[in-house]
Amino acid sequence: MTPISFEFFPTQTEIGAEKLQVQAQQLAVSNPEFYSVTYGAGGSTRGRTRGTLLATRETTAQPVMPHLACLGHSKEEVLYILKDYQSLGINRIIALRGDLPSGMGRLDNAEFQYASELIAFIREATGDHFHIETAAYPEVHPQARSMDSDLDNFRRKVDAGANSAITQYFFNPDSYFYFMDRIAAMGIDVPVVPGIMPITNYMKLARFSDACGAELPRWLRKQLEAYGDDSASIRQFGEETVSRMCEKLIAFGVPSLHFYTLNQAAPSLAIVKNLGLYPES
């Protein structure tokens, strides 16, 4: 059975945090490998990321994985965070460059400029304590000069010590298949887990996809546009579409599936059930 995992983002209110843990409990029945928790630009959610991790681990008794973005952090700050996670018994982390807070320009004097530098620092500071995930972009990182330069950057992250990767979400599985062919030709053989985004709201998905460089195929945009404000039809169509894509990915032999839940359990669970990955008990 193909393993699964789920991503949350830290909420801003105590009520939101309580609601998130209800979602985590609902997802726990599918026995995920882990839950991951995102990290805001420039460390803006640092405390809430930690709090969400610990609450989710306590609520579900499942492993948790923090995101750690280095841009805007000093080595001293990153080392403090790593030692804290070690003391909490957390042994898996996703290392990212991250973004600067809105309105800030490039940090030319930053101690970390790239995720590969963060990964190398984690290895130097903590040895093999952490299983390090990194990010992969089958449709090319939006700031990359070219696909080749993006692949070279992925190689640098793997060479620095990344154990595996999770992709940006996509809706064209051929982009993932092509990416895997390209890195295999480069001699890179780390597991690359597809990131899966359930479809529940067309306008939000379109805005987010345009911002992060994830392609919404024309046929998908047109069908979603045709539903207008019919949210029930959008959810049903989205569930069927993403489920079919996941079936193709599983048939290809992906190591696991990582769901971007947007803090909602039901859409991801519906896909998990469609795929037969939901324990009968």
N, C-alpha and C positions, 0 to 999 in steps of 0.2 A: 504494500500500500504506500502511495506517495506521501511523504511527510508534509505537514503544513505549518505555517507560523503566521502571526498577526502583528500588525503595527498600530500603535496608538500615538496620539499627540497629547501633551500635557494640557489640562484645562486651566482656565483662569480663575475659576471660582470653586469654593468648597462644594457647592451643590453639584457643579459639573463633575467634580472629582468623584463624588458619590455615585452619580449616574454612570460614569465610566466603569466603575468597578462592577456594576450590575451587568454591563456589556461584557466585561472580562469573564464573569462567572458563566454567562451564556455561551461564550466561545470555548470555555474550558472543557465542555462536554465532548468536544472534537479532539481532545488530547493533543494540543499543538506542541511542537518541539520547543518553542519559546514565544514570548511576547517581546517586541522591541518598542522603545519609546524614543520619540524624536527629540531633537535638541535645537533650540531657537538660534537665530542668527546672532553671532557675537556672544553666545552664552546667555541669551536673554531668558531662557527657560531653565537654566542650570538647576536651581533648587527644585522647581516643579518636575523636571525630568527625574531627578533622584526620588522625589516623593512618590511619583506615579509608579516608578519601578518597584519600590518597596511595598507599596499598597497592593499592586497587582500580584506580586510574588506571594504576599500573605493571603490574599483573597483566593487565589487559584492553586497555590502550591506548585506552580509551573515555573520553569527557568525564565529569566528575563535578560534582555540585552539592551544596554543603553547605546544611543547614538552619541558620538562625540565629534563635534566639529571644531577644528583648530584655529580657523581664521579669526584673529582678534585676541587670541590667548597667548600668554607667554609659556615657555617651557615649565617654569615653576608652577603655574596654575594647572597645566595639564598633568604634571606629575602628582600634584595634590589630588586631583580628581581620580587618577588611576589608582593611587594608594588607597583612597577611600573605597573605590569599588572592590579592590582586592580584599580589604578588611571586611567587606560585606559578603564575601564569598561569590561575587560575580566574576565569571571567567569567560564571558563572551562579550565582544564589543564591535560596533561598526564604526570605522574610522573614516571621517569625511573632511573635506576642506571646509565646506559650509559657505555661507554668505555673510556679508557685512550687514549690520542693521541698516534699515532704510535711511537714505540721506547721507551715508558715509561713503567716501571715495576709496580708492585703492590704498592699502596699507603697505607702503614700500619698505618700511622698517620692521614689519611683522616678523616674529621669529619662525612662524610657519606660513608658507605661501601655498603649499600643495599637500594633498592627502598623503602622497608618498612620503613626505617628510614626517608627518605625524605617525604613520605606520612604522617607519624606521625608529622613531623616538620611543614608541611603545615597546618595540622589541628590545631596544637597548636598555630601557628602564625596568622592564618587567619580565624579560626573557620569554619563555613559552607559557606564561600564566594565562594569557588571553588567546582565545580563538578569535582572530581578527577578520571581520568581514570588511569588504570595501564596496564601492558602488561601481556598477557597469552600465553602459549606455548603448544598447543595441541600435538606437536611432541617432547616435552621436550626441555628445554633450553640447548644449546650445552655445557654449562659449569656445568650443574647439575650432581650430582653423580648418580641420579636415578630418575625415574618418581615420586616415593613417596616423595623424598626430594624436587622435583620441585613443587609438589602439596602443600607440607607444606609451601614452600616459598610463594606460591600464597595465601594461607590462611593468612599468616602474613601480606601481603599487604592489604587484605580485612579487617582484624581485625584492622589495623592501620588507616583505614578510606577511602579506595578506594570505590567509588560508583559503578564503572563498569570497564570493561576491553575490550581491543582490542587485537586480537590474532596476532601472527606472521602468515604470509601467509602460506597456505598449498594447496595441490592439491588432497588430499585424505580426503573427507568429513567425513569418518568414524573416523578419528583421532579427529575431533571436537566433534562428537557425543559421543565418548568414554570419552573425557575430560569432557564433560558436565555431563555424568553419574557419573564420579568419584567425581566431586566437589559437585554434588547434594547429594551423599552419605555422604559427609563430612559436610553437612548442609550449604553449601555456595550457596546463591541464587542471587548473583548480576548478572546483564545482562552481557553477554560475546559476543562481536561483532566479527564476522569473518573478518579477514583481507584478502582482495582479491587482487591478483597480476595478471594483464593482461599479456598475453604471446605475446611478439613481437620480441624477439631476443633470440635464443636458447643459444648461447655461453655466453652472459652476464647473462642470467637467471641461467645457470648451475654454473657459477663461484660464483654468489651471493648466490645461494642456498647452495652450499658447504661451503661457509664461515659462513653463519648464522644458519646452521643446519636445513634448510627447506628441506624436502625430495622431490626429483623429482622421482616419481614412474618409474620403469624400462620401462613399456609400453610407458610412456610419453616421456622419454628420447629417446627411439628407434625411435618413430615416428617423433620426432623433428629432430633427426639426419638424418633421411631418406630424409628430405626436403633439406638438404644441404644449399645452398645459396639462395634458393627460398623463399625470405622474404614474398612475398604475400601469399604463401601457409601456412607459419608459422603463420602469423597473422590471417588468416581465421580459421585454425585449432585451434589456441589458443583461439580465440573468441568463437568458438563453444564449446570447452572443458570447459572453465571457465564458460560460460553461463549455461551449463548443471549442473555443480557443484553448482552454485548459486541457480538454481531451486530446487535442493535437500535441500539446506540450508534453503531456504524460506519455503519449505514444512514442514521442521522440526520445523519452528517457530522462527527463529533467530530474535533478536530485531532490527537489522539493518545490513547493509553491509558497510564496510570501504574499499575504493579502494586506493591502493598504485599506484598513477598515474605515478610516475617517471617524473613528469612535462609534461606529454603528455595527452591531453584531449581525443583525438579520440578513443583510445583503450577502455578506461573505459566507455565512452559514448555509444559505440557500444554494450557493454554488458548490460548497463542500458536499452537501447532501446529493446534489445532482451528479457529482463525480464519484459517488459511492465511497467517499473518504470519511464518512460519519459513522462512528461505532454504533452498531445496532442496539447495544445496551444503554 
